[in-house]
Amino acid sequence: MNEIKKHTIAVLVDNEAGVLSQVSRLFSRKGYNIESLAVGTTDNPKVSRITIEVLADDDHAYLLSNQLRKLIPVHSLKLLPPEKSIRRELLLLKVKAETAEKRNEIIQIANIFRANIVDVSIGALTLAMIGDESKTEALENILKEFEVLELARTGIVALERGQETINEETKEKGEFNYGKNVL
């Protein structure tokens, strides 16, 4: 049996009501939890890009990809291996900072992580940081000692490195032929 690991799937879909529900239902019907989900329009307002992270072995990730690809609103789909993709998420974090000394400590930590201070009040600082999962988790863990009041993470967005894109005309022929009959 293959090792279960995180797989990132990028999907271009019609930008219309109900499409996200269709996509997420496919995962729940198959018994998979979506670990991360990010959705937004592309350069074409009629098309949205969905980035999904799911824990699965390689065979099941390919099976899920093939089944997703069959959905009518799906234009294109690509599995994005971590070593061949750029992956980022946005972290917004509000931290308790009641004294000037605490605020200065938090600002120094923010500078080390290249996070931005996006809001300052007497009792709290709000930071924003874009980075890979390990960097956002590290900042979150360090700031726990200051009491995190609130936090929001966008989920992973990813693009393939180099000139390859998710668009059909740049896809390799036979991308979804995995070598085994996984249907």
WOQUIFEN-V974023 format. One record per residue. N is the residue number from 1. RES is the residue in one letter. SS is DSSP state (2 for helix, 1 for strand, 0 for the rest). BURIAL is # if it has 9 or more other C-alpha atoms within 8 Angstrom, else .. Layout:
BEGIN
[[N,RES,SS,BURIAL] [N,RES,SS,BURIAL]]
END
This chain:
BEGIN
[[1,M,0,.] [2,N,0,.] [3,E,0,.] [4,I,0,.] [5,K,1,.] [6,K,1,.] [7,H,1,#] [8,T,1,#] [9,I,1,#] [10,A,1,#] [11,V,1,#] [12,L,1,#] [13,V,1,#] [14,D,1,#] [15,N,0,#] [16,E,0,.] [17,A,0,.] [18,G,0,.] [19,V,2,#] [20,L,2,.] [21,S,2,.] [22,Q,2,.] [23,V,2,#] [24,S,2,#] [25,R,2,.] [26,L,2,#] [27,F,2,#] [28,S,2,#] [29,R,2,.] [30,K,0,.] [31,G,0,.] [32,Y,0,#] [33,N,0,.] [34,I,1,#] [35,E,1,.] [36,S,1,#] [37,L,1,#] [38,A,1,#] [39,V,1,.] [40,G,1,.] [41,T,1,#] [42,T,0,.] [43,D,0,.] [44,N,0,.] [45,P,0,.] [46,K,0,.] [47,V,1,#] [48,S,1,#] [49,R,1,#] [50,I,1,#] [51,T,1,#] [52,I,1,#] [53,E,1,#] [54,V,1,#] [55,L,1,#] [56,A,1,#] [57,D,0,#] [58,D,2,#] [59,D,2,.] [60,H,2,.] [61,A,2,#] [62,Y,2,#] [63,L,2,#] [64,L,2,#] [65,S,2,#] [66,N,2,#] [67,Q,2,.] [68,L,2,#] [69,R,2,#] [70,K,0,.] [71,L,0,.] [72,I,0,.] [73,P,0,.] [74,V,1,#] [75,H,1,#] [76,S,1,#] [77,L,1,#] [78,K,1,#] [79,L,1,#] [80,L,0,#] [81,P,0,.] [82,P,2,.] [83,E,2,.] [84,K,2,.] [85,S,1,#] [86,I,1,#] [87,R,1,#] [88,R,1,#] [89,E,1,#] [90,L,1,#] [91,L,1,#] [92,L,1,#] [93,L,1,#] [94,K,1,#] [95,V,1,#] [96,K,1,#] [97,A,0,#] [98,E,0,#] [99,T,0,.] [100,A,2,.] [101,E,2,.] [102,K,2,#] [103,R,2,#] [104,N,2,.] [105,E,2,.] [106,I,2,#] [107,I,2,#] [108,Q,2,.] [109,I,2,.] [110,A,2,#] [111,N,2,#] [112,I,2,.] [113,F,0,#] [114,R,0,.] [115,A,0,#] [116,N,1,#] [117,I,1,#] [118,V,1,.] [119,D,1,.] [120,V,1,.] [121,S,0,.] [122,I,0,.] [123,G,0,.] [124,A,1,#] [125,L,1,#] [126,T,1,#] [127,L,1,#] [128,A,1,#] [129,M,1,#] [130,I,1,#] [131,G,1,#] [132,D,0,#] [133,E,2,#] [134,S,2,.] [135,K,2,#] [136,T,2,#] [137,E,2,.] [138,A,2,.] [139,L,2,#] [140,E,2,#] [141,N,2,.] [142,I,2,.] [143,L,2,#] [144,K,2,.] [145,E,2,.] [146,F,2,#] [147,E,0,.] [148,V,1,#] [149,L,1,.] [150,E,1,.] [151,L,1,#] [152,A,1,.] [153,R,1,.] [154,T,0,#] [155,G,0,#] [156,I,0,#] [157,V,1,#] [158,A,1,#] [159,L,1,#] [160,E,1,#] [161,R,0,.] [162,G,0,.] [163,Q,0,.] [164,E,0,.] [165,T,0,.] [166,I,0,#] [167,N,0,.] [168,E,2,.] [169,E,2,.] [170,T,2,.] [171,K,0,#] [172,E,0,.] [173,K,0,.] [174,G,0,.] [175,E,0,.] [176,F,0,.] [177,N,0,.] [178,Y,0,.] [179,G,0,.] [180,K,0,.] [181,N,0,.] [182,V,0,.] [183,L,0,.]]
END
